[in-house]
């Protein structure tokens, strides 16, 4: 029932900035964690950043200090502000959300991904 839709990808020059958005729809239960992953060609999907409903954010070392994840008002929309972009940031970026259904267990959903290309 839950769908995640990413937006904001595209072509950006090295050193530039880009903001990704992920909106969750169709939710009945509160999403307690939202994340951004990315996957470059020939590479494994890696966790870029995550944020809990309580606002605790963590980042991969490769993006720490450059990227900021936010979830205003703990709503079901998450943003990834990407600054000082490098060519190695080029990847498909995926949104991920996780929640609990009482009596069932953990549930999750993935977005379809948005391409970010950092190139001159």
Secondary structure, 3 states (H helix, E strand, C coil): CCEEEEECCEEECCCCCEEEEEEEECCCCCEEEEEEEEECCCCCCEEEEEEECCCCEEECCCCCCCEEEECHHHCCEEEEEECCCCHHHCEEEEEEEEEEECCCEEEEEECCCEEEEECC
